[in-house]
């Protein structure tokens, strides 16, 4: 069978998912079982993957699904706990006091607070935390999911204190062989990796300059009373300021501090700067923009998460105390990731499985406490004490949160195993590369010297499948490096393009959409979300690919392996 036909077969489950979800608007609970079966049949019949390996990959996917559901449960539990404690009422009033303009609020909550949470935790946590918070302050559930997905772009490459680069790229590359080449060229791995880190930050900063404006324009066009792009454009000065408030410290942190800090510091500094700007109405539009009253919203905008004004606790608590759980969550996320002794202690409470069903390389774990889900539950328990909640109130929060998991669980038990079957298909009787890598190789051979335009899209494909920048980098960094070597262009920039594209791919990753939707009770409308988030994803990949072409063939950026 030709490589082109094999590449088409490998791409078929992805294509089917996109067509059925976006084109035919079929709910993910129907689509994902179909695509799982397709992936299994292709792996068995055309790749020659053993039944045992398919089963082991599926079990690995189920274990990862449990981890995702744990995060979803923790995020919903935190919101429901704050609802019953009275904190959400206070937080809602606090945002209104900063600015009643939803265009300002979406930049503060989604773009900046979300970037900070991404830098601290990653792995879909920003959408899980920011989306229900936006619902709580008055955003439609559908809009909250869309915005939660859109922010999973610029900050993602430096999420979880740099994990996509520190783990994904460094482990994904053949570090020993490349270090030998670097030594012969009079350089070092540290220099090589620092260049990748810096170039990732610069590309993201350029692409991300318009992301806050896109957030606002998508909000006014798809969720506004007048369906207007121009109502979003009128807030362009504030949006661009919001972009620079995040991306300037972001690039500086990547250049001078390393991969751990760009999103953390960019989000935190940007949030401080833009909160002050909003309070003093600097570049804030004269006329505040708001959604139509909820009574006028289409029913598909509503989720099952009950955060209406009538549902909120009648108690009132001080603003600082209301925000304390989120502050503690951010601190706990950073400390557990940056202090090895504390992180190690939490990691000890982990269910780990090595060589599932005897298949080498198919491992899995379920970190009960180190996971953001575990930390969210810990924060909820602390909140009960801090806010002096009744046991009845917390019990109601637990019951409400548990009820939202069933739908998400059904979809994810097919989505994640499908991904693992495809990724693990590289061990087979026919000597073929794994499905995603084979698709990437076919694209590179077809387009030749213009491949850099497509390099970010290949990274996005990996993230679309895995829902993870880190996994995409693990899977495809060495491939991207090898293509650059074959074309005689900068391998540093090519690997940077891979990481940027993988970050953008998170905006359309199906199981990320499912997870974010679950936190606001919006399951079954994943296609509607993807039809919107595909737009900024295309923008991001086109700009990133163009920047790579300019970097390779016009500027000729430095690469120690090329003697410059």
PyMOL commands that set and color helices and strands:
alter all, ss='L'
color gray80, all
select helices_A, chain A and resi 3-23+28-47+51-85+87-98+102-120+125-136+141-150+156-172+175-184+189-208+211-222+230-233+236-256+262-279+294-296+299-301+309-311+319-338+340-347+356-358+372-386+391-402+405-426+435-466+469-487+491-508+510-519+526-555+560-562
alter helices_A, ss='H'
color red, helices_A
select strands_A, chain A and resi 350-353+364-367
alter strands_A, ss='S'
color yellow, strands_A
deselect
rebuild
show_as cartoon
